[in-house]
Amino acid sequence: TPAITLSHAWPLTEDQIYRRSDTFFRSIDEDAIRELGTQYHVNKLEFKIEARYRGSFNSCFVLKFTDGTKRVMRVHPT
């Protein structure tokens, strides 16, 4: 996605915001999510991604570990 400059229309339309958000959401590497989730669990347990949610600025993943615990991982563009 190109950087926003003065030559672009401002403010962004709802459709432009949705498309940029969707592009970011789809670009997230689920293998990286799995690696991070396991790495930060106190017992290094495996998990499944139970749900994915997105907003205008963040994506959230609900992680359900093999011991039944759940965590939410929030990802946002930098």
C-alpha positions, 0 to 999 in steps of 0.5 A: 500500500503506498504511503499517504501523501498530499496528492491522495484524497483525504480523509480516506473513505470507508471503503479505503479504510476497509481495504487497507485493514483487510490487506493488513489482516490477510497478510498476518502470518499464522505460523508466526502467531503460533510460534509467538503464542507458544513461546510466551506461554509459561509451559510452552504449550501448543494451541489452536487459533479459536477466532480472529477479529479485526478492527480498523487498527488492530487484529486479535487472535483468540488462542486456546491452549491444550490445557484449556487456557485462552489468551488474546493476542493483539497485532497492529501495524507499526 
